[in-house]
């Protein structure tokens, strides 16, 4: 006879098979929406130190399996839909001899009729696939590990005016702005928060710091495409941090002015942040033409941030 433990083990195995069968028969529930302030808590982004340098990692969602979602190794999970395409078909008929003839009008032209053809098309899954695409763009935007924990939900606006201006910028109602003030008063946090919101609203953004951008340009001249123009390719918004924080060499000044000229000509929306005042920027970095173009870019959104050092400096 089988022992009691063997019998219980068999019953347990049968129950597990039944549970798996029931789970497979229940269609997946609609995935919950993910808010931009939940990326850290849901494990979608993390911070890692590689070679002594902190980097931002992304962690893509598995397929949600909802509504026919098809997993992809790239993370861009899709849903296949049947759609219809309109087409034209020649009208035919069977004559008295049983032969198929083409119908023609009084002028001898072929007669066509409208038909609808079914075809399969793969669309981005609006849940997991879309979030993964946003995550990839976030990673490729140039934003660094300092963006961890910085989102619009935990940013303390020092005034209603600043809140409204940032809202107008993200909605595309104004083209640009300049945030300036002492270090540590929240400029970088705000740029990181805006970058996160824009990416997860479907925009292509580029986040740069002035010194790092100049260094990358110096390294990337290849004689084919000018990197001072290439950095704007396919970009909707630019978040330009630490404007003026660079050696004021002739090359740095010339390149900075050319970068601003290119951004002006490209029609991108751009938000600058600087520790220097507008007058200091004009005296130390910008020529007259660039000052004029930058003035057109930022309009009346030139905001002096006056809050205390949020980093707890001494």
N, C-alpha and C positions, 0 to 999 in steps of 0.2 A: 504494500500500500504506500501511496505517496504521503510524505509527511505534511503536516499542516503548513510549514513554511513554504514548501514547494507549491502547494495549492494556492496560497496567498500571493506568491510571486507570479503564478500564471494569471490569476485574476487581475493583478496590477498591470501586467502586460496587455491584457485584453482591454482594460479600461483606457490605457494610454493610446491604443490603436483607435478605440472609439472616439477619444477626445480629438485626435488628429484628423479623423474623418469628418467630425462635426466642424472643426475649425476651417477645413478646406472647403466645406459646403457653404460657409457663411461668406458672402462677398465682403471685401475690405471696406471699411467705413471711410467716409470722406476725410482726407487729411486736414488737420488743424492748420490754420494760418500761422505763419511765423513772423513775429514782429522784429523790427531791427534791434531792439534792446535785448533780444533773447538769443543772439548768436553765440554768446559765451556760455550761457547756462545750458543751451542745447548741444554744446560741444561742436559747433560748426566752425568756429575759429579758435585758434589757440596761439600761444606765444612760445617760441623755442629759441634757444641760444645755439647758434652754429658758428664755429670758428671765432667765438668771442663776440659775435654780433647777434642781437635779437632779431628774429624774423617772425613774420605773421604766417601761420599755417591755416589752410582751409581743410575742412573734412566734409566731403560730399555726402548727400543723402542717398540711401539705397532707393530703388524703385518703390513707389508707394503701392503699386499693383492696383490702383484705383481706376475704375472706368477704362480698363484695357491698357493701362500703362505698361510699356515694354521696357525692360531694363537695358541699359547700354553701359559698356565698359568705360566710356568716356564720362559718364555721369549725366549726359544730356539725354535723359529718359524721354521717350516719346509715346504718343497715343496715336494709333492708326485709325483714321476716319474714312468712311465712304462718302465721297463728294461727287457732284455731277458737273459735267462740262457740256456746254452747248456746242453743237456741231451741225453741219449741213450734209444731207445725203441726197443723191440723185433719186428722183421718183422713177420707179420702173413698173411695168405691167406685163401680163401674159397675153400675147396676141392670139388670134384664132388658130394658129398653127402650134400653139403651146410653147412658143418661144418668148424669152424675156426681152422686152424692148424698153428703151429709155423714153420717158414721157417728154414731149416737147411742146412749147407754146406755139402760137400762130406764126411767129417769126422764125421758128426752128431752133430756138434756144432751149437747152436742157432745163427742166423744172426741178427745183430743189425743195426739200422739206427740212424743217428743224427737228433734230433729234437730240436726246440727252444721254450721254454716256457716263456710266459709273466708273470711278477710278479710286484707288486707294492712295491716301496721302498721309505721311507721318508728320504730326504736329507736336511741338514741344509740350510735354506734360505741364499743365498750368500749375501744378503743385511741386513735386520734387524736381522735375526738370528745370522749371523756371528758377527755383531757389538756387539750384546748382550753377546755373548760368550766371546769376547775380554774384554768387560766391567767387566764381572764376574771374569775373570782371573786377571784383573787389580786390582780389589778390594781384591782378595784373595792372591795377591802377597806379601802382607806385606807393601806395600807402603802407606804412611800416607797422612794426609791433607796438608802437606807441598808441595806435588806434584802439588797442584792447581796452574795453571798459568805457570808451568815450562815445556816447550817443546822445541824441537830442533829448532823451527822456531824463537824463541825469545832469543836463547842463543848466546852470543857474544864470539866466539872462539878467544882466545888470539894469536893463531898462526895457520898457514896452517898445520903445522906438527900435532898439536893436532886434528885438524879436520880430517885429513887423518887417523890417528890412530884410532879414534873413529869409523870412517866409516869402517875400516878394521875389527874392533872388532865386530860390528853389522852384518857385512857380513860373519862372521865366519872364516875370513882369518887368524886371530890371536886368540890365546886362552884366553889371559887375559891382564891385565895392572894394573899399580899402579899410581894413581894421588896423589900428595902430595904437601903440601904448607900451608901457614897460613890460619886461619879460615876466611870465608867470601869471598873467591876469586872464588866461582862458582863451587866447586866440587860437592856439593849436588844437585844443579840445574842440572848439567850435568848428574849425575847418574839418576835423576828423568826423565830427557828428554830421555835418552837412554832406560830406563825401559819402558816408554810409547811407543816408537817406536818398541821395540822388541815384546811387547804384541800384538800390532796391526799389527805385521807382522806374527803372528801365533805362537810365541814361548811361552813356559812356563817359567816364571822367578820368582825369589825370591829376594825381596829387604829387606835387614837387616841392622841395625846399630849394631855395635859391642856390646855395653853395653846391649841393649835390647835383643839381641840374647843370651848372657850369662845368663841374668835373666830368659828368657823363658826356657832355657835348665835346669837351676837349679830347676825350678818349675815342669818340665814335666818328670822327671825320674819316670817310672812306673814299672821298673823291667823286662819289656818284650822287648821293642825295644829301643836301645840306641838313644836318641834324637840328639846326636852328628852326627849320620849317617842319621837318619830319615829326617832331614831338607833338604836333597838333593834329596829325592824321586821325580822322574818324572820331574826334573828341567833341563832346557836347559842352562839358564844363571843365574848368581848370581850377584847382585849389592851390594857390601859390603861396607857400609859407616862407617866413623869414626873408622877405624881400629886403635887400640891402645888407644882409649878413654874409659878407664875402669880402675878400681883399679888393680894394678899389683900384686895381690895375687898369691900364688903358684897355687891355683885351676884355676884362670882365665888364667894364663900363660899356664898351662897344657891343659886346654880345648881349648884354642885358637889354640895351636899347633895341637891338634887332629882334629879340624875343618878344618884346612888347609890341613892336611894329607888326610882327607876324601874327600875334594874337588878335590885334585890332583888325587886320586885313581878313583874317579867317572867319571873323564873326562869332567866335566862341564866347561863352559866358565865363567870366573869370573873377574870382574873389581873392584879393591879396591880403596878406597879414604881414606886419612889419613892426619892429621895435623902434623904427625911426619915424619922425613926424613927416608930413608932406613936404615941409620946407627943407628938412634935412635930406630927404630923398632927392629933391631937386638940386641941392647944392653939391651933394657928394656922388650922385649916380646918374641922374637923368638929364639928357639934353633938352633943349626947348621943344623940339618936334615931339619927342617921346612924352614929355610932360603934357603936351596938348592932347596926344592920343590917349594917354592914360586917363586924363581928365574926362575924355569922352567915354572911355570904358566904364569908369566908376560912377560918373554922374554925381548926384548929391549924396551917394552912400559913402561918405568919408567919416568914419566913426572913431572917435578917440575913446578907447577902453580905459576906464579909470579904477576898476575894482582892485582889491588888494591881491598880493601874490597868493595864488591858489596852491602853489607847490609847497608852501610853508617855508619859504626861504628865510635867511637870517641876515 
